[in-house]
Amino acid sequence: MKICKKCGAELLDEAKFCHICGSPTETKEEEFVIDSDNLIEKIKEIIHEGNVTKITVKDEKDKVLLEIPVTVGFIGVLLVPWLAALGAIAALATRCKIIVEKKE
């Protein structure tokens, strides 16, 4: 049996999504450490690559600054408020860690 990473529910081995919270069961994480000057460009690049389910931005002390849920229709108008928040984060932090959760 597999365990859901998000809610801890027990899952069947062949399950693709959690039956409780709906999160995908087969994901992998990539981590990037970048200067805050390049934060917005890197986030845009990651979203453009596709296959992303969630982006987490952390500061130098590993404190979560922003979590962005990314869905299939996550473009255009929906992206604008997140980019504004990222601009504010970039002004406060010197280096940021981006954790990207992708479907396998």
C-alpha positions as CSV (number, residue, x, y, z in Angstrom):
1,M,0.0,0.0,0.0
2,K,1.1,3.6,-0.7
3,I,0.5,6.6,1.6
4,C,-0.7,9.9,0.3
5,K,2.1,12.6,0.8
6,K,-0.5,15.3,1.4
7,C,-3.1,13.8,3.7
8,G,-1.6,10.5,4.9
9,A,-4.5,8.3,3.6
10,E,-3.7,4.7,2.7
11,L,-3.9,4.1,-1.1
12,L,-4.0,1.2,-3.4
13,D,-0.7,0.5,-5.1
14,E,-2.1,1.3,-8.6
15,A,-3.8,4.5,-7.5
16,K,-2.9,7.6,-9.5
17,F,-4.8,10.1,-7.2
18,C,-5.7,10.1,-3.5
19,H,-9.3,9.2,-3.0
20,I,-9.5,11.6,0.0
21,C,-7.8,14.8,-1.1
22,G,-7.4,14.3,-4.8
23,S,-3.6,14.9,-5.0
24,P,-1.6,12.9,-7.5
25,T,0.3,10.0,-6.0
26,E,3.2,9.9,-8.4
27,T,5.1,13.1,-8.2
28,K,8.7,14.1,-8.1
29,E,10.3,17.2,-6.7
30,E,13.0,19.4,-8.2
31,E,14.8,22.1,-6.2
32,F,16.5,25.3,-7.5
33,V,18.4,27.9,-5.5
34,I,18.4,31.3,-7.3
35,D,19.0,35.0,-6.6
36,S,15.8,36.9,-6.0
37,D,16.5,39.0,-9.2
38,N,15.8,35.9,-11.3
39,L,12.8,34.6,-9.3
40,I,10.0,35.7,-11.6
41,E,11.7,34.6,-14.8
42,K,12.5,31.2,-13.3
43,I,8.9,30.7,-12.2
44,K,7.6,31.7,-15.6
45,E,10.0,29.2,-17.2
46,I,8.9,26.4,-14.9
47,I,5.2,27.0,-15.6
48,H,5.9,27.1,-19.3
49,E,7.6,23.7,-19.2
50,G,4.4,22.2,-18.0
51,N,3.7,19.0,-16.0
52,V,3.9,21.1,-12.8
53,T,1.4,20.6,-9.9
54,K,2.8,22.9,-7.2
55,I,5.6,25.5,-6.8
56,T,6.9,26.4,-3.4
57,V,9.1,29.4,-2.8
58,K,11.2,29.4,0.4
59,D,13.7,31.9,1.8
60,E,17.3,31.3,2.9
61,K,16.1,30.0,6.3
62,D,13.8,27.4,4.6
63,K,10.7,29.3,5.6
64,V,7.8,29.0,3.1
65,L,7.1,32.3,1.5
66,L,4.6,31.3,-1.1
67,E,2.9,28.1,-2.4
68,I,1.5,28.3,-5.9
69,P,-0.9,25.5,-7.0
70,V,-0.5,25.0,-10.7
71,T,-3.3,23.5,-12.8
72,V,-3.9,22.9,-16.5
73,G,-5.6,26.3,-17.0
74,F,-3.1,28.3,-15.0
75,I,-2.1,31.1,-17.4
76,G,-2.8,34.7,-18.2
77,V,-5.0,36.5,-15.7
78,L,-4.7,33.8,-13.0
79,L,-0.9,34.2,-13.0
80,V,-0.8,38.0,-12.5
81,P,-1.6,38.1,-8.8
82,W,1.0,35.4,-8.1
83,L,3.7,37.3,-10.1
84,A,2.9,40.4,-8.0
85,A,3.4,38.5,-4.8
86,L,6.7,37.1,-6.2
87,G,7.8,40.6,-7.0
88,A,7.3,41.6,-3.3
89,I,9.1,38.5,-2.2
90,A,12.0,39.2,-4.5
91,A,12.3,42.7,-2.9
92,L,12.6,41.2,0.6
93,A,14.8,38.1,0.1
94,T,18.3,37.8,-1.4
95,R,18.3,34.2,-2.3
96,C,15.3,31.9,-2.8
97,K,14.7,28.2,-3.0
98,I,12.1,27.0,-5.5
99,I,10.7,23.5,-5.0
100,V,8.8,22.3,-8.0
101,E,6.4,19.3,-7.7
102,K,5.8,17.5,-11.0
103,K,3.7,14.6,-12.2
104,E,5.8,11.7,-13.3
